[in-house]
Amino acid sequence: MRLYQSSSSPNSRRVRIYLAEKGITMPLVPVDLGAREQFSDAYAAINPRRVVPTLVLDDGTAIAEVPAIVRYLEEAYPNPPLLGSSPKEKATIFMWERRMEIEGFAAVMETVRNGLAALKGRAIAGPHGYDQIPELVERGRRRIADFYRDLESRLVEVQFLAGDQFSVADITAVVAIDFATKALNLSIPAESAASRRWYDSVILRPSMSS
């Protein structure tokens, strides 16, 4: 197997952290987003949607989209479980990972892609060009603020987002926060003590440097 990815891609980082947590090693094939390598004919043959990351199996099968990549790897390498073991754990982790992706990660992505001058005409990732909508930048900032408030409410009650165990939900949330902090200067609010406790603990995990 090999993973086509970019060091500047938050979605690629989600998979790299997952691989590190699982102890899975494979070749990482760099895709230079700055040079628009994702739009090359060679990469389009691997992933017609022209986004990263993409996992290519030994038989040549290409699996794109982070949830699909993680699901395949979890089935192939079940331990340690990051998607849960019991039906209840699996459903709970899926629910919280989905919320972190929609309410956190997607909100940051929407804000960045609609506001960054370098992404003019590329407001949505993929093979098609879409104009930026400046109004979505302000809405995105409000969404991120709501995300942080909801995150705090959850983490007052639990150690990790899905309960007692670290999971892919935590990975998605951390990457969303780091993305918001770096790209938008929107970090966890100082008054969010539970979120800060959680973040400061999770970010020390060796996988987070991946």
Buried (B, 14 or more C-beta within 10 A) or exposed (E): BEBBBBEEBBBBBBBBBBBBBBEBEEEBBEBEBEEEBBEBEEBEEBBEBBBBBBBBEEEEEEBBBBBEBBBBBBEEBEEEBBBBEEEEBBEBBBEBBEBBBEBBBBBBBBBBBBBBEEBEEBBBBEEEEBEBEEEBBEBBBEBBEEBBEBBBEBBEEEBBBBBEBBBBBBBBBBBBBBBBEEBBEBBBBEEBEBBBEBBEEBEEBEBBEB
